[in-house]
Amino acid sequence: MKKQFLSVIVAALCLSPLVAHAANGKTTVEYAKFTLKEGVTDTQMIAASQKFEEGFLVKQSGYIKRDLLHLKGREWADIVYWASREEAEKVLKACEKSPVCGEYFSIMEPFDPKLPNGGVIHLDLVKSYTFNGGK
């Protein structure tokens, strides 16, 4: 469990530097690891991800940016940046009723119902670092 949590923090805070954040400094990073269903190709995944981005996420209040990560094999992760935890949680609930979200989730193995929010984790961004090339 500690190893998985450490992986979440590394992925969420190190792999994708934040390029913009809320004025109040309370940016929330959402980490969602998932597994594609058998037979879904990387090309299909990326197309579905784009449709999810354009058809749902960009229309949500508090949305800043999103990174799609390929871990290995059929394992992927979304890292989404929100202006606040409240907005992230509100959108998570709205996603349950959205046909666009339903279509995106349909290519994934079911989320673990025993985990809160199906395993989606919200983290408070404390500090973001960006390498400036030594300048």
C-alpha positions as semicolon CSV with decimal commas, in nm:
position;residue;x (nm);y (nm);z (nm)
1;M;0,000;0,000;0,000
2;K;0,282;0,244;0,087
3;K;0,457;0,163;-0,241
4;Q;0,136;0,231;-0,439
5;F;0,078;0,560;-0,255
6;L;0,438;0,666;-0,321
7;S;0,389;0,586;-0,690
8;V;0,079;0,805;-0,691
9;I;0,267;1,098;-0,542
10;V;0,564;1,057;-0,775
11;A;0,338;1,037;-1,081
12;A;0,113;1,320;-0,976
13;L;0,376;1,566;-0,861
14;C;0,691;1,485;-1,056
15;L;0,589;1,362;-1,399
16;S;0,377;1,661;-1,494
17;P;0,474;2,011;-1,379
18;L;0,185;2,248;-1,327
19;V;0,182;2,536;-1,575
20;A;-0,102;2,729;-1,415
21;H;-0,275;2,720;-1,080
22;A;-0,554;2,879;-0,885
23;A;-0,506;3,222;-0,735
24;N;-0,565;3,081;-0,388
25;G;-0,283;2,829;-0,432
26;K;-0,512;2,536;-0,348
27;T;-0,469;2,342;-0,670
28;T;-0,591;1,983;-0,645
29;V;-0,426;1,704;-0,840
30;E;-0,651;1,412;-0,929
31;Y;-0,484;1,076;-0,992
32;A;-0,683;0,796;-1,153
33;K;-0,511;0,472;-1,248
34;F;-0,704;0,235;-1,473
35;T;-0,670;-0,077;-1,686
36;L;-0,799;-0,100;-2,041
37;K;-1,024;-0,387;-2,137
38;E;-0,866;-0,666;-2,340
39;G;-0,840;-0,579;-2,708
40;V;-0,850;-0,199;-2,671
41;T;-0,558;-0,053;-2,867
42;D;-0,344;0,245;-2,770
43;T;-0,489;0,431;-3,071
44;Q;-0,845;0,367;-2,949
45;M;-0,746;0,477;-2,599
46;I;-0,598;0,805;-2,719
47;A;-0,903;0,876;-2,939
48;A;-1,140;0,807;-2,646
49;S;-0,924;1,025;-2,422
50;Q;-0,944;1,313;-2,670
51;K;-1,322;1,282;-2,690
52;F;-1,343;1,283;-2,307
53;E;-1,123;1,593;-2,297
54;E;-1,318;1,789;-2,559
55;G;-1,666;1,662;-2,476
56;F;-1,654;1,686;-2,098
57;L;-1,344;1,811;-1,915
58;V;-1,286;2,144;-2,089
59;K;-1,646;2,238;-2,009
60;Q;-1,599;2,194;-1,633
61;S;-1,548;2,478;-1,389
62;G;-1,207;2,472;-1,224
63;Y;-1,042;2,252;-1,488
64;I;-0,678;2,349;-1,547
65;K;-0,514;2,067;-1,745
66;R;-0,482;1,693;-1,780
67;D;-0,203;1,447;-1,855
68;L;-0,260;1,096;-1,986
69;L;0,010;0,849;-1,883
70;H;0,081;0,500;-2,015
71;L;0,226;0,291;-1,734
72;K;0,274;-0,052;-1,894
73;G;0,069;-0,300;-2,090
74;R;-0,297;-0,215;-2,039
75;E;-0,230;0,010;-1,738
76;W;-0,281;0,384;-1,780
77;A;-0,339;0,686;-1,557
78;D;-0,503;1,026;-1,583
79;I;-0,363;1,318;-1,387
80;V;-0,603;1,610;-1,380
81;Y;-0,535;1,951;-1,228
82;W;-0,825;2,140;-1,067
83;A;-0,847;2,491;-0,919
84;S;-0,983;2,345;-0,594
85;R;-1,074;2,019;-0,422
86;E;-1,438;2,125;-0,415
87;E;-1,448;2,163;-0,794
88;A;-1,267;1,832;-0,845
89;E;-1,519;1,649;-0,625
90;K;-1,815;1,822;-0,792
91;V;-1,693;1,716;-1,136
92;L;-1,631;1,360;-1,017
93;K;-2,000;1,340;-0,920
94;A;-2,111;1,501;-1,250
95;C;-1,905;1,244;-1,439
96;E;-2,128;0,966;-1,302
97;K;-2,422;1,106;-1,505
98;S;-2,234;1,204;-1,821
99;P;-2,271;0,994;-2,139
100;V;-1,929;1,121;-2,253
101;C;-1,768;0,993;-1,932
102;G;-1,961;0,667;-1,964
103;E;-1,823;0,615;-2,312
104;Y;-1,467;0,683;-2,192
105;F;-1,504;0,446;-1,897
106;S;-1,656;0,175;-2,119
107;I;-1,313;0,089;-2,261
108;M;-1,174;0,035;-1,910
109;E;-1,196;-0,255;-1,669
110;P;-1,448;-0,174;-1,391
111;F;-1,312;0,032;-1,103
112;D;-1,283;-0,138;-0,765
113;P;-1,612;-0,063;-0,586
114;K;-1,444;-0,124;-0,248
115;L;-1,223;0,182;-0,297
116;P;-1,358;0,531;-0,229
117;N;-1,437;0,703;-0,562
118;G;-1,330;0,386;-0,743
119;G;-0,969;0,458;-0,652
120;V;-0,960;0,817;-0,780
121;I;-0,741;1,015;-0,542
122;H;-0,742;1,392;-0,483
123;L;-0,416;1,542;-0,360
124;D;-0,339;1,901;-0,259
125;L;-0,054;2,046;-0,462
126;V;0,196;2,189;-0,218
127;K;0,479;2,295;-0,449
128;S;0,555;2,250;-0,818
129;Y;0,908;2,243;-0,958
130;T;1,010;2,292;-1,319
131;F;1,360;2,244;-1,457
132;N;1,467;2,560;-1,635
133;G;1,764;2,410;-1,821
134;G;2,018;2,543;-1,572
135;K;1,951;2,906;-1,663
